[in-house]
């Protein structure tokens, strides 16, 4: 991925003044890091949205504050409105290029598993990101996972099966499952689920037979 530069401005507004910034389409933010003084900044909301879509949280950004020389940062933490999902605040972590950091790399699943296409199996992915440790320069945006090896219901892809870029140390066991194929439920199983009584309900019992007036008279003879 090519370098991504994000232009931001120093910010003096705090407290209730921040709400007015958001109304004007400006996103409040802060940049910090070990050995660096935290600094309040602001960024155009639409511009940040585009950058975040392209970079995510595992791609180094060049952050230029007030047109100054860019510094290397990662998007560290994002706050969103719970109803509208609009960005409310973002933290940028200024990194030191000579110090390792921990990050989560997106797993990009490639292709259609043969077991899905030919056996009507169901693809189950148990991980969407891979926790790693590395130097900032070794970060990658995503890691591809080829699904062509999933040919039967017994096949699975483990962490050890994927190609890990140079410089990354994976922080989960090598035998951790990333993807597998689940056998589709048989038609009878679906029928049983549909016909089964809901939780708390009692099975319907057949009503006891009732006697007709004629049968009652015969019984008394």
PyMOL CGO cylinders between C-alpha atoms (Angstrom):
from pymol import cmd
from pymol.cgo import CYLINDER

trace = [
    CYLINDER, 0.00, 0.00, 0.00, 1.27, 3.47, -0.87, 0.3, 1, 1, 1, 1, 1, 1,
    CYLINDER, 1.27, 3.47, -0.87, 1.97, 5.95, 1.91, 0.3, 1, 1, 1, 1, 1, 1,
    CYLINDER, 1.97, 5.95, 1.91, -1.11, 7.75, 3.20, 0.3, 1, 1, 1, 1, 1, 1,
    CYLINDER, -1.11, 7.75, 3.20, -0.79, 11.33, 4.44, 0.3, 1, 1, 1, 1, 1, 1,
    CYLINDER, -0.79, 11.33, 4.44, -3.44, 12.96, 6.61, 0.3, 1, 1, 1, 1, 1, 1,
    CYLINDER, -3.44, 12.96, 6.61, -3.46, 16.71, 7.16, 0.3, 1, 1, 1, 1, 1, 1,
    CYLINDER, -3.46, 16.71, 7.16, -4.62, 17.84, 10.62, 0.3, 1, 1, 1, 1, 1, 1,
    CYLINDER, -4.62, 17.84, 10.62, -4.64, 21.08, 12.62, 0.3, 1, 1, 1, 1, 1, 1,
    CYLINDER, -4.64, 21.08, 12.62, -3.76, 21.98, 16.18, 0.3, 1, 1, 1, 1, 1, 1,
    CYLINDER, -3.76, 21.98, 16.18, -6.86, 22.32, 18.36, 0.3, 1, 1, 1, 1, 1, 1,
    CYLINDER, -6.86, 22.32, 18.36, -7.45, 24.70, 21.27, 0.3, 1, 1, 1, 1, 1, 1,
    CYLINDER, -7.45, 24.70, 21.27, -11.17, 23.95, 21.71, 0.3, 1, 1, 1, 1, 1, 1,
    CYLINDER, -11.17, 23.95, 21.71, -12.07, 21.63, 24.57, 0.3, 1, 1, 1, 1, 1, 1,
    CYLINDER, -12.07, 21.63, 24.57, -15.15, 20.69, 26.58, 0.3, 1, 1, 1, 1, 1, 1,
    CYLINDER, -15.15, 20.69, 26.58, -18.45, 21.99, 25.18, 0.3, 1, 1, 1, 1, 1, 1,
    CYLINDER, -18.45, 21.99, 25.18, -16.65, 23.77, 22.35, 0.3, 1, 1, 1, 1, 1, 1,
    CYLINDER, -16.65, 23.77, 22.35, -15.86, 20.38, 20.83, 0.3, 1, 1, 1, 1, 1, 1,
    CYLINDER, -15.86, 20.38, 20.83, -19.55, 19.77, 20.04, 0.3, 1, 1, 1, 1, 1, 1,
    CYLINDER, -19.55, 19.77, 20.04, -19.55, 22.86, 17.81, 0.3, 1, 1, 1, 1, 1, 1,
    CYLINDER, -19.55, 22.86, 17.81, -16.56, 21.49, 15.90, 0.3, 1, 1, 1, 1, 1, 1,
    CYLINDER, -16.56, 21.49, 15.90, -18.47, 18.30, 15.13, 0.3, 1, 1, 1, 1, 1, 1,
    CYLINDER, -18.47, 18.30, 15.13, -21.43, 20.34, 13.86, 0.3, 1, 1, 1, 1, 1, 1,
    CYLINDER, -21.43, 20.34, 13.86, -19.02, 22.00, 11.44, 0.3, 1, 1, 1, 1, 1, 1,
    CYLINDER, -19.02, 22.00, 11.44, -17.79, 18.64, 10.12, 0.3, 1, 1, 1, 1, 1, 1,
    CYLINDER, -17.79, 18.64, 10.12, -14.58, 18.68, 12.13, 0.3, 1, 1, 1, 1, 1, 1,
    CYLINDER, -14.58, 18.68, 12.13, -13.49, 15.64, 14.13, 0.3, 1, 1, 1, 1, 1, 1,
    CYLINDER, -13.49, 15.64, 14.13, -11.66, 16.24, 17.44, 0.3, 1, 1, 1, 1, 1, 1,
    CYLINDER, -11.66, 16.24, 17.44, -8.62, 14.05, 17.98, 0.3, 1, 1, 1, 1, 1, 1,
    CYLINDER, -8.62, 14.05, 17.98, -5.45, 13.64, 20.00, 0.3, 1, 1, 1, 1, 1, 1,
    CYLINDER, -5.45, 13.64, 20.00, -2.00, 12.34, 19.10, 0.3, 1, 1, 1, 1, 1, 1,
    CYLINDER, -2.00, 12.34, 19.10, 0.27, 10.81, 21.72, 0.3, 1, 1, 1, 1, 1, 1,
    CYLINDER, 0.27, 10.81, 21.72, 3.07, 8.30, 22.14, 0.3, 1, 1, 1, 1, 1, 1,
    CYLINDER, 3.07, 8.30, 22.14, 5.82, 7.19, 24.49, 0.3, 1, 1, 1, 1, 1, 1,
    CYLINDER, 5.82, 7.19, 24.49, 8.31, 10.02, 24.78, 0.3, 1, 1, 1, 1, 1, 1,
    CYLINDER, 8.31, 10.02, 24.78, 5.98, 12.50, 23.04, 0.3, 1, 1, 1, 1, 1, 1,
    CYLINDER, 5.98, 12.50, 23.04, 3.74, 15.12, 24.63, 0.3, 1, 1, 1, 1, 1, 1,
    CYLINDER, 3.74, 15.12, 24.63, 0.01, 14.57, 23.89, 0.3, 1, 1, 1, 1, 1, 1,
    CYLINDER, 0.01, 14.57, 23.89, -1.37, 17.16, 21.49, 0.3, 1, 1, 1, 1, 1, 1,
    CYLINDER, -1.37, 17.16, 21.49, -5.00, 18.08, 20.78, 0.3, 1, 1, 1, 1, 1, 1,
    CYLINDER, -5.00, 18.08, 20.78, -5.71, 18.19, 17.07, 0.3, 1, 1, 1, 1, 1, 1,
    CYLINDER, -5.71, 18.19, 17.07, -8.67, 18.23, 14.67, 0.3, 1, 1, 1, 1, 1, 1,
    CYLINDER, -8.67, 18.23, 14.67, -9.27, 16.71, 11.25, 0.3, 1, 1, 1, 1, 1, 1,
    CYLINDER, -9.27, 16.71, 11.25, -11.91, 17.01, 8.55, 0.3, 1, 1, 1, 1, 1, 1,
    CYLINDER, -11.91, 17.01, 8.55, -14.47, 14.27, 9.27, 0.3, 1, 1, 1, 1, 1, 1,
    CYLINDER, -14.47, 14.27, 9.27, -14.96, 13.23, 5.64, 0.3, 1, 1, 1, 1, 1, 1,
    CYLINDER, -14.96, 13.23, 5.64, -11.23, 13.13, 4.99, 0.3, 1, 1, 1, 1, 1, 1,
    CYLINDER, -11.23, 13.13, 4.99, -10.66, 10.96, 8.05, 0.3, 1, 1, 1, 1, 1, 1,
    CYLINDER, -10.66, 10.96, 8.05, -13.45, 8.58, 6.99, 0.3, 1, 1, 1, 1, 1, 1,
    CYLINDER, -13.45, 8.58, 6.99, -11.73, 8.03, 3.63, 0.3, 1, 1, 1, 1, 1, 1,
    CYLINDER, -11.73, 8.03, 3.63, -8.36, 7.44, 5.25, 0.3, 1, 1, 1, 1, 1, 1,
    CYLINDER, -8.36, 7.44, 5.25, -9.79, 5.05, 7.83, 0.3, 1, 1, 1, 1, 1, 1,
    CYLINDER, -9.79, 5.05, 7.83, -11.55, 3.02, 5.15, 0.3, 1, 1, 1, 1, 1, 1,
    CYLINDER, -11.55, 3.02, 5.15, -8.27, 2.62, 3.27, 0.3, 1, 1, 1, 1, 1, 1,
    CYLINDER, -8.27, 2.62, 3.27, -5.89, 2.18, 6.19, 0.3, 1, 1, 1, 1, 1, 1,
    CYLINDER, -5.89, 2.18, 6.19, -7.81, 0.69, 9.09, 0.3, 1, 1, 1, 1, 1, 1,
    CYLINDER, -7.81, 0.69, 9.09, -5.90, 0.36, 12.35, 0.3, 1, 1, 1, 1, 1, 1,
    CYLINDER, -5.90, 0.36, 12.35, -2.87, -1.59, 11.11, 0.3, 1, 1, 1, 1, 1, 1,
    CYLINDER, -2.87, -1.59, 11.11, -1.43, 0.76, 8.50, 0.3, 1, 1, 1, 1, 1, 1,
    CYLINDER, -1.43, 0.76, 8.50, 1.10, 3.48, 9.27, 0.3, 1, 1, 1, 1, 1, 1,
    CYLINDER, 1.10, 3.48, 9.27, -0.05, 6.99, 8.41, 0.3, 1, 1, 1, 1, 1, 1,
    CYLINDER, -0.05, 6.99, 8.41, 1.95, 10.15, 7.80, 0.3, 1, 1, 1, 1, 1, 1,
    CYLINDER, 1.95, 10.15, 7.80, 0.28, 12.71, 10.05, 0.3, 1, 1, 1, 1, 1, 1,
    CYLINDER, 0.28, 12.71, 10.05, 1.07, 16.31, 9.18, 0.3, 1, 1, 1, 1, 1, 1,
    CYLINDER, 1.07, 16.31, 9.18, 0.14, 18.79, 11.92, 0.3, 1, 1, 1, 1, 1, 1,
    CYLINDER, 0.14, 18.79, 11.92, -0.27, 22.37, 10.68, 0.3, 1, 1, 1, 1, 1, 1,
    CYLINDER, -0.27, 22.37, 10.68, 1.61, 21.54, 7.46, 0.3, 1, 1, 1, 1, 1, 1,
    CYLINDER, 1.61, 21.54, 7.46, 4.68, 20.48, 9.45, 0.3, 1, 1, 1, 1, 1, 1,
    CYLINDER, 4.68, 20.48, 9.45, 6.89, 17.48, 8.65, 0.3, 1, 1, 1, 1, 1, 1,
    CYLINDER, 6.89, 17.48, 8.65, 4.75, 14.33, 8.96, 0.3, 1, 1, 1, 1, 1, 1,
    CYLINDER, 4.75, 14.33, 8.96, 5.12, 11.93, 11.87, 0.3, 1, 1, 1, 1, 1, 1,
    CYLINDER, 5.12, 11.93, 11.87, 4.34, 8.21, 11.75, 0.3, 1, 1, 1, 1, 1, 1,
    CYLINDER, 4.34, 8.21, 11.75, 1.14, 7.24, 13.55, 0.3, 1, 1, 1, 1, 1, 1,
    CYLINDER, 1.14, 7.24, 13.55, -1.41, 4.47, 13.85, 0.3, 1, 1, 1, 1, 1, 1,
    CYLINDER, -1.41, 4.47, 13.85, -5.13, 4.95, 14.37, 0.3, 1, 1, 1, 1, 1, 1,
    CYLINDER, -5.13, 4.95, 14.37, -5.34, 3.72, 17.95, 0.3, 1, 1, 1, 1, 1, 1,
    CYLINDER, -5.34, 3.72, 17.95, -8.87, 4.25, 19.22, 0.3, 1, 1, 1, 1, 1, 1,
    CYLINDER, -8.87, 4.25, 19.22, -12.12, 5.49, 17.71, 0.3, 1, 1, 1, 1, 1, 1,
    CYLINDER, -12.12, 5.49, 17.71, -15.29, 6.67, 19.43, 0.3, 1, 1, 1, 1, 1, 1,
    CYLINDER, -15.29, 6.67, 19.43, -18.56, 6.52, 17.49, 0.3, 1, 1, 1, 1, 1, 1,
    CYLINDER, -18.56, 6.52, 17.49, -22.10, 7.68, 18.13, 0.3, 1, 1, 1, 1, 1, 1,
    CYLINDER, -22.10, 7.68, 18.13, -24.03, 4.55, 19.21, 0.3, 1, 1, 1, 1, 1, 1,
    CYLINDER, -24.03, 4.55, 19.21, -27.05, 5.50, 17.08, 0.3, 1, 1, 1, 1, 1, 1,
    CYLINDER, -27.05, 5.50, 17.08, -25.64, 7.16, 13.96, 0.3, 1, 1, 1, 1, 1, 1,
    CYLINDER, -25.64, 7.16, 13.96, -22.19, 5.46, 14.05, 0.3, 1, 1, 1, 1, 1, 1,
    CYLINDER, -22.19, 5.46, 14.05, -20.63, 8.80, 13.12, 0.3, 1, 1, 1, 1, 1, 1,
    CYLINDER, -20.63, 8.80, 13.12, -17.09, 9.44, 14.33, 0.3, 1, 1, 1, 1, 1, 1,
    CYLINDER, -17.09, 9.44, 14.33, -16.94, 11.39, 17.60, 0.3, 1, 1, 1, 1, 1, 1,
    CYLINDER, -16.94, 11.39, 17.60, -13.25, 11.25, 18.50, 0.3, 1, 1, 1, 1, 1, 1,
    CYLINDER, -13.25, 11.25, 18.50, -10.08, 9.52, 17.39, 0.3, 1, 1, 1, 1, 1, 1,
    CYLINDER, -10.08, 9.52, 17.39, -6.73, 8.78, 19.05, 0.3, 1, 1, 1, 1, 1, 1,
    CYLINDER, -6.73, 8.78, 19.05, -3.55, 8.63, 16.98, 0.3, 1, 1, 1, 1, 1, 1,
    CYLINDER, -3.55, 8.63, 16.98, -0.55, 6.76, 18.39, 0.3, 1, 1, 1, 1, 1, 1,
    CYLINDER, -0.55, 6.76, 18.39, 2.77, 8.25, 17.35, 0.3, 1, 1, 1, 1, 1, 1,
    CYLINDER, 2.77, 8.25, 17.35, 5.18, 5.33, 17.00, 0.3, 1, 1, 1, 1, 1, 1,
    CYLINDER, 5.18, 5.33, 17.00, 8.92, 5.01, 17.40, 0.3, 1, 1, 1, 1, 1, 1,
    CYLINDER, 8.92, 5.01, 17.40, 10.30, 3.23, 14.36, 0.3, 1, 1, 1, 1, 1, 1,
    CYLINDER, 10.30, 3.23, 14.36, 12.92, 1.39, 16.45, 0.3, 1, 1, 1, 1, 1, 1,
    CYLINDER, 12.92, 1.39, 16.45, 10.42, -0.08, 18.94, 0.3, 1, 1, 1, 1, 1, 1,
    CYLINDER, 10.42, -0.08, 18.94, 8.18, -3.08, 18.38, 0.3, 1, 1, 1, 1, 1, 1,
    CYLINDER, 8.18, -3.08, 18.38, 4.44, -2.68, 18.75, 0.3, 1, 1, 1, 1, 1, 1,
    CYLINDER, 4.44, -2.68, 18.75, 1.41, -4.94, 18.85, 0.3, 1, 1, 1, 1, 1, 1,
    CYLINDER, 1.41, -4.94, 18.85, -1.27, -4.75, 16.19, 0.3, 1, 1, 1, 1, 1, 1,
    CYLINDER, -1.27, -4.75, 16.19, -4.11, -6.74, 14.65, 0.3, 1, 1, 1, 1, 1, 1,
    CYLINDER, -4.11, -6.74, 14.65, -3.78, -7.46, 10.94, 0.3, 1, 1, 1, 1, 1, 1,
    CYLINDER, -3.78, -7.46, 10.94, -6.92, -7.98, 8.85, 0.3, 1, 1, 1, 1, 1, 1,
    CYLINDER, -6.92, -7.98, 8.85, -7.34, -11.48, 7.39, 0.3, 1, 1, 1, 1, 1, 1,
    CYLINDER, -7.34, -11.48, 7.39, -8.58, -11.34, 3.79, 0.3, 1, 1, 1, 1, 1, 1,
    CYLINDER, -8.58, -11.34, 3.79, -10.19, -14.62, 2.73, 0.3, 1, 1, 1, 1, 1, 1,
    CYLINDER, -10.19, -14.62, 2.73, -9.59, -15.39, -0.94, 0.3, 1, 1, 1, 1, 1, 1,
    CYLINDER, -9.59, -15.39, -0.94, -11.64, -17.59, -3.26, 0.3, 1, 1, 1, 1, 1, 1,
    CYLINDER, -11.64, -17.59, -3.26, -14.48, -20.04, -2.74, 0.3, 1, 1, 1, 1, 1, 1,
    CYLINDER, -14.48, -20.04, -2.74, -13.73, -23.32, -0.91, 0.3, 1, 1, 1, 1, 1, 1,
    CYLINDER, -13.73, -23.32, -0.91, -14.32, -26.42, -3.10, 0.3, 1, 1, 1, 1, 1, 1,
    CYLINDER, -14.32, -26.42, -3.10, -16.32, -27.95, -0.22, 0.3, 1, 1, 1, 1, 1, 1,
    CYLINDER, -16.32, -27.95, -0.22, -18.75, -25.03, -0.41, 0.3, 1, 1, 1, 1, 1, 1,
    CYLINDER, -18.75, -25.03, -0.41, -19.10, -25.13, -4.17, 0.3, 1, 1, 1, 1, 1, 1,
    CYLINDER, -19.10, -25.13, -4.17, -19.23, -28.92, -4.62, 0.3, 1, 1, 1, 1, 1, 1,
    CYLINDER, -19.23, -28.92, -4.62, -20.59, -30.23, -1.30, 0.3, 1, 1, 1, 1, 1, 1,
    CYLINDER, -20.59, -30.23, -1.30, -22.82, -27.31, -0.26, 0.3, 1, 1, 1, 1, 1, 1,
    CYLINDER, -22.82, -27.31, -0.26, -20.75, -26.91, 2.89, 0.3, 1, 1, 1, 1, 1, 1,
    CYLINDER, -20.75, -26.91, 2.89, -20.83, -23.81, 5.07, 0.3, 1, 1, 1, 1, 1, 1,
    CYLINDER, -20.83, -23.81, 5.07, -17.66, -21.73, 5.47, 0.3, 1, 1, 1, 1, 1, 1,
    CYLINDER, -17.66, -21.73, 5.47, -16.96, -20.85, 9.11, 0.3, 1, 1, 1, 1, 1, 1,
    CYLINDER, -16.96, -20.85, 9.11, -14.24, -18.31, 9.90, 0.3, 1, 1, 1, 1, 1, 1,
    CYLINDER, -14.24, -18.31, 9.90, -13.15, -18.16, 13.53, 0.3, 1, 1, 1, 1, 1, 1,
    CYLINDER, -13.15, -18.16, 13.53, -10.79, -15.20, 13.21, 0.3, 1, 1, 1, 1, 1, 1,
    CYLINDER, -10.79, -15.20, 13.21, -11.06, -11.94, 11.28, 0.3, 1, 1, 1, 1, 1, 1,
    CYLINDER, -11.06, -11.94, 11.28, -7.78, -10.39, 12.46, 0.3, 1, 1, 1, 1, 1, 1,
    CYLINDER, -7.78, -10.39, 12.46, -4.40, -11.82, 13.41, 0.3, 1, 1, 1, 1, 1, 1,
    CYLINDER, -4.40, -11.82, 13.41, -2.63, -10.42, 16.51, 0.3, 1, 1, 1, 1, 1, 1,
    CYLINDER, -2.63, -10.42, 16.51, 1.05, -9.75, 15.78, 0.3, 1, 1, 1, 1, 1, 1,
    CYLINDER, 1.05, -9.75, 15.78, 4.10, -7.99, 17.16, 0.3, 1, 1, 1, 1, 1, 1,
    CYLINDER, 4.10, -7.99, 17.16, 6.58, -6.22, 14.90, 0.3, 1, 1, 1, 1, 1, 1,
    CYLINDER, 6.58, -6.22, 14.90, 8.52, -3.08, 14.15, 0.3, 1, 1, 1, 1, 1, 1,
    CYLINDER, 8.52, -3.08, 14.15, 6.35, -0.33, 12.63, 0.3, 1, 1, 1, 1, 1, 1,
    CYLINDER, 6.35, -0.33, 12.63, 8.10, -0.61, 9.26, 0.3, 1, 1, 1, 1, 1, 1,
    CYLINDER, 8.10, -0.61, 9.26, 7.09, -4.28, 9.00, 0.3, 1, 1, 1, 1, 1, 1,
    CYLINDER, 7.09, -4.28, 9.00, 3.36, -3.65, 9.42, 0.3, 1, 1, 1, 1, 1, 1,
    CYLINDER, 3.36, -3.65, 9.42, 1.10, -4.80, 6.60, 0.3, 1, 1, 1, 1, 1, 1,
    CYLINDER, 1.10, -4.80, 6.60, -2.50, -3.79, 5.90, 0.3, 1, 1, 1, 1, 1, 1,
    CYLINDER, -2.50, -3.79, 5.90, -3.82, -7.33, 5.47, 0.3, 1, 1, 1, 1, 1, 1,
    CYLINDER, -3.82, -7.33, 5.47, -2.84, -10.99, 5.16, 0.3, 1, 1, 1, 1, 1, 1,
    CYLINDER, -2.84, -10.99, 5.16, -4.42, -13.15, 2.49, 0.3, 1, 1, 1, 1, 1, 1,
    CYLINDER, -4.42, -13.15, 2.49, -5.86, -16.57, 3.37, 0.3, 1, 1, 1, 1, 1, 1,
    CYLINDER, -5.86, -16.57, 3.37, -6.35, -18.91, 0.40, 0.3, 1, 1, 1, 1, 1, 1,
    CYLINDER, -6.35, -18.91, 0.40, -9.46, -21.05, 0.89, 0.3, 1, 1, 1, 1, 1, 1,
    CYLINDER, -9.46, -21.05, 0.89, -8.78, -23.52, -1.94, 0.3, 1, 1, 1, 1, 1, 1,
    CYLINDER, -8.78, -23.52, -1.94, -7.46, -26.16, 0.48, 0.3, 1, 1, 1, 1, 1, 1,
    CYLINDER, -7.46, -26.16, 0.48, -10.89, -26.62, 2.07, 0.3, 1, 1, 1, 1, 1, 1,
    CYLINDER, -10.89, -26.62, 2.07, -12.05, -29.56, -0.04, 0.3, 1, 1, 1, 1, 1, 1,
    CYLINDER, -12.05, -29.56, -0.04, -13.86, -31.75, 2.51, 0.3, 1, 1, 1, 1, 1, 1,
    CYLINDER, -13.86, -31.75, 2.51, -15.72, -31.39, 5.79, 0.3, 1, 1, 1, 1, 1, 1,
    CYLINDER, -15.72, -31.39, 5.79, -12.58, -32.58, 7.60, 0.3, 1, 1, 1, 1, 1, 1,
    CYLINDER, -12.58, -32.58, 7.60, -10.35, -29.81, 6.26, 0.3, 1, 1, 1, 1, 1, 1,
    CYLINDER, -10.35, -29.81, 6.26, -9.39, -26.71, 8.23, 0.3, 1, 1, 1, 1, 1, 1,
    CYLINDER, -9.39, -26.71, 8.23, -6.94, -23.84, 7.88, 0.3, 1, 1, 1, 1, 1, 1,
    CYLINDER, -6.94, -23.84, 7.88, -4.69, -23.12, 10.87, 0.3, 1, 1, 1, 1, 1, 1,
    CYLINDER, -4.69, -23.12, 10.87, -2.43, -20.19, 11.64, 0.3, 1, 1, 1, 1, 1, 1,
    CYLINDER, -2.43, -20.19, 11.64, 0.54, -22.33, 10.61, 0.3, 1, 1, 1, 1, 1, 1,
    CYLINDER, 0.54, -22.33, 10.61, -0.97, -22.75, 7.13, 0.3, 1, 1, 1, 1, 1, 1,
    CYLINDER, -0.97, -22.75, 7.13, -0.90, -19.09, 6.10, 0.3, 1, 1, 1, 1, 1, 1,
    CYLINDER, -0.90, -19.09, 6.10, 2.05, -17.13, 4.75, 0.3, 1, 1, 1, 1, 1, 1,
    CYLINDER, 2.05, -17.13, 4.75, 3.22, -14.69, 7.42, 0.3, 1, 1, 1, 1, 1, 1,
    CYLINDER, 3.22, -14.69, 7.42, 5.09, -11.66, 6.05, 0.3, 1, 1, 1, 1, 1, 1,
    CYLINDER, 5.09, -11.66, 6.05, 8.68, -11.22, 7.15, 0.3, 1, 1, 1, 1, 1, 1,
    CYLINDER, 8.68, -11.22, 7.15, 9.17, -9.39, 10.42, 0.3, 1, 1, 1, 1, 1, 1,
    CYLINDER, 9.17, -9.39, 10.42, 5.82, -10.33, 11.98, 0.3, 1, 1, 1, 1, 1, 1,
    CYLINDER, 5.82, -10.33, 11.98, 5.64, -12.43, 15.14, 0.3, 1, 1, 1, 1, 1, 1,
    CYLINDER, 5.64, -12.43, 15.14, 2.23, -14.06, 15.51, 0.3, 1, 1, 1, 1, 1, 1,
    CYLINDER, 2.23, -14.06, 15.51, 0.78, -13.80, 19.01, 0.3, 1, 1, 1, 1, 1, 1,
    CYLINDER, 0.78, -13.80, 19.01, -1.54, -16.84, 18.87, 0.3, 1, 1, 1, 1, 1, 1,
    CYLINDER, -1.54, -16.84, 18.87, -0.73, -20.59, 18.74, 0.3, 1, 1, 1, 1, 1, 1,
    CYLINDER, -0.73, -20.59, 18.74, 0.20, -22.05, 15.36, 0.3, 1, 1, 1, 1, 1, 1,
    CYLINDER, 0.20, -22.05, 15.36, -2.54, -24.69, 15.66, 0.3, 1, 1, 1, 1, 1, 1,
    CYLINDER, -2.54, -24.69, 15.66, -5.27, -22.08, 16.12, 0.3, 1, 1, 1, 1, 1, 1,
    CYLINDER, -5.27, -22.08, 16.12, -8.05, -22.66, 13.57, 0.3, 1, 1, 1, 1, 1, 1,
    CYLINDER, -8.05, -22.66, 13.57, -8.78, -19.79, 11.19, 0.3, 1, 1, 1, 1, 1, 1,
    CYLINDER, -8.78, -19.79, 11.19, -11.37, -21.35, 8.89, 0.3, 1, 1, 1, 1, 1, 1,
    CYLINDER, -11.37, -21.35, 8.89, -13.22, -24.64, 8.46, 0.3, 1, 1, 1, 1, 1, 1,
    CYLINDER, -13.22, -24.64, 8.46, -16.15, -26.16, 6.62, 0.3, 1, 1, 1, 1, 1, 1,
    CYLINDER, -16.15, -26.16, 6.62, -19.33, -27.09, 8.43, 0.3, 1, 1, 1, 1, 1, 1,
    CYLINDER, -19.33, -27.09, 8.43, -21.48, -29.87, 7.06, 0.3, 1, 1, 1, 1, 1, 1,
    CYLINDER, -21.48, -29.87, 7.06, -24.97, -28.68, 6.09, 0.3, 1, 1, 1, 1, 1, 1,
    CYLINDER, -24.97, -28.68, 6.09, -27.81, -29.92, 8.25, 0.3, 1, 1, 1, 1, 1, 1,
    CYLINDER, -27.81, -29.92, 8.25, -29.89, -32.73, 6.80, 0.3, 1, 1, 1, 1, 1, 1,
    CYLINDER, -29.89, -32.73, 6.80, -33.48, -31.98, 5.80, 0.3, 1, 1, 1, 1, 1, 1,
    CYLINDER, -33.48, -31.98, 5.80, -34.79, -34.19, 8.60, 0.3, 1, 1, 1, 1, 1, 1,
    CYLINDER, -34.79, -34.19, 8.60, -32.85, -32.14, 11.16, 0.3, 1, 1, 1, 1, 1, 1,
    CYLINDER, -32.85, -32.14, 11.16, -34.53, -28.95, 9.93, 0.3, 1, 1, 1, 1, 1, 1,
    CYLINDER, -34.53, -28.95, 9.93, -37.94, -30.65, 10.11, 0.3, 1, 1, 1, 1, 1, 1,
    CYLINDER, -37.94, -30.65, 10.11, -37.23, -31.74, 13.67, 0.3, 1, 1, 1, 1, 1, 1,
    CYLINDER, -37.23, -31.74, 13.67, -36.24, -28.19, 14.63, 0.3, 1, 1, 1, 1, 1, 1,
    CYLINDER, -36.24, -28.19, 14.63, -39.39, -26.72, 13.06, 0.3, 1, 1, 1, 1, 1, 1,
    CYLINDER, -39.39, -26.72, 13.06, -41.69, -29.30, 14.67, 0.3, 1, 1, 1, 1, 1, 1,
    CYLINDER, -41.69, -29.30, 14.67, -40.04, -29.23, 18.09, 0.3, 1, 1, 1, 1, 1, 1,
    CYLINDER, -40.04, -29.23, 18.09, -42.02, -27.30, 20.76, 0.3, 1, 1, 1, 1, 1, 1,
    CYLINDER, -42.02, -27.30, 20.76, -40.62, -23.93, 21.71, 0.3, 1, 1, 1, 1, 1, 1,
    CYLINDER, -40.62, -23.93, 21.71, -38.88, -23.53, 25.06, 0.3, 1, 1, 1, 1, 1, 1,
    CYLINDER, -38.88, -23.53, 25.06, -41.44, -23.58, 27.88, 0.3, 1, 1, 1, 1, 1, 1,
    CYLINDER, -41.44, -23.58, 27.88, -44.16, -25.14, 25.76, 0.3, 1, 1, 1, 1, 1, 1,
    CYLINDER, -44.16, -25.14, 25.76, -45.62, -28.57, 26.51, 0.3, 1, 1, 1, 1, 1, 1,
    CYLINDER, -45.62, -28.57, 26.51, -46.14, -31.14, 23.76, 0.3, 1, 1, 1, 1, 1, 1,
    CYLINDER, -46.14, -31.14, 23.76, -49.76, -31.23, 22.58, 0.3, 1, 1, 1, 1, 1, 1,
    CYLINDER, -49.76, -31.23, 22.58, -51.63, -34.26, 23.95, 0.3, 1, 1, 1, 1, 1, 1,
    CYLINDER, -51.63, -34.26, 23.95, -54.47, -35.95, 22.12, 0.3, 1, 1, 1, 1, 1, 1,
    CYLINDER, -54.47, -35.95, 22.12, -57.84, -35.17, 23.66, 0.3, 1, 1, 1, 1, 1, 1,
    CYLINDER, -57.84, -35.17, 23.66, -59.56, -38.04, 25.49, 0.3, 1, 1, 1, 1, 1, 1,
    CYLINDER, -59.56, -38.04, 25.49, -62.48, -39.53, 23.49, 0.3, 1, 1, 1, 1, 1, 1,
    CYLINDER, -62.48, -39.53, 23.49, -65.92, -38.41, 24.61, 0.3, 1, 1, 1, 1, 1, 1,
    CYLINDER, -65.92, -38.41, 24.61, -68.98, -40.67, 24.76, 0.3, 1, 1, 1, 1, 1, 1,
    CYLINDER, -68.98, -40.67, 24.76, -72.10, -39.86, 22.78, 0.3, 1, 1, 1, 1, 1, 1,
    CYLINDER, -72.10, -39.86, 22.78, -75.49, -39.83, 24.60, 0.3, 1, 1, 1, 1, 1, 1,
    CYLINDER, -75.49, -39.83, 24.60, -76.33, -43.19, 22.99, 0.3, 1, 1, 1, 1, 1, 1,
    CYLINDER, -76.33, -43.19, 22.99, -73.09, -44.74, 24.21, 0.3, 1, 1, 1, 1, 1, 1,
    CYLINDER, -73.09, -44.74, 24.21, -73.77, -43.42, 27.73, 0.3, 1, 1, 1, 1, 1, 1,
    CYLINDER, -73.77, -43.42, 27.73, -77.23, -45.00, 27.72, 0.3, 1, 1, 1, 1, 1, 1,
    CYLINDER, -77.23, -45.00, 27.72, -75.83, -48.35, 26.59, 0.3, 1, 1, 1, 1, 1, 1,
    CYLINDER, -75.83, -48.35, 26.59, -73.23, -48.21, 29.33, 0.3, 1, 1, 1, 1, 1, 1,
    CYLINDER, -73.23, -48.21, 29.33, -75.95, -47.85, 32.00, 0.3, 1, 1, 1, 1, 1, 1,
    CYLINDER, -75.95, -47.85, 32.00, -77.87, -50.94, 30.85, 0.3, 1, 1, 1, 1, 1, 1,
]
cmd.load_cgo(trace, "trace")
